[in-house]
Amino acid sequence: MTRRVLVLGGARSGKSRFAESLLAGEPSVEYVATAPFPADDAEWSARIRAHQQQRPPEWQTVETGDIAAVLRSAGPAVLVDSITAWVARVLDECSAWDAPGAALPAAYSERAQELCAQWASTPRHAVAVSDEVGGGVVPASTSGRIFRDALGLLNQQLAAAADEVHLVVAGIPLRLR
């Protein structure tokens, strides 16, 4: 059985919908929502609510920035949506946006390493969704480069430990491995 599946794609590519379809036959799924629910951003809150409403009622939502703890624990199949939001959240928590020389802080690197270790060893059937960034121009800002580099490196590490990797383009999933 495939245990770890990484689903990559651009914004609005259909990656979340495809990831959810991979777990459609599971009797129970723990949906790990990594994005904070901002009370002051109506548009983002509406997006989160739309995601919540499309999930089957038997799926349990866990809102957390600690993906490693979820992957370490026993439980049903797990869907992490998304690695992208997790990176932004952890970079916020580590005050990394204005790091000198676009270096990632040690606190971020430690959390990313912990996530990768738990991803590689999780006893659960796990599907993770992440944006594929960096296919365009080099970001003009330091914070943009920090984010792009952190997410790109983390995607590589998660893909290396995944049993399957898919890229979703225009709603069409392409199996890479």
Secondary structure, DSSP 8 states (H G I E B T S, - for coil): ---EEEEEE-TTSSHHHHHHHHTTT-S-EEEEE-S---TT-HHHHHHHHHHHHHS-TT-EEEE-S-HHHHHHS--SEEEEE-HHHHHHHHHHHTT-TT-GGG---HHHHHHHHHHHHHHHH-SS-EEEEEE---SS---SSHHHHHHHHHHHHHHHHHHHH-SEEEEEETTEEEE--
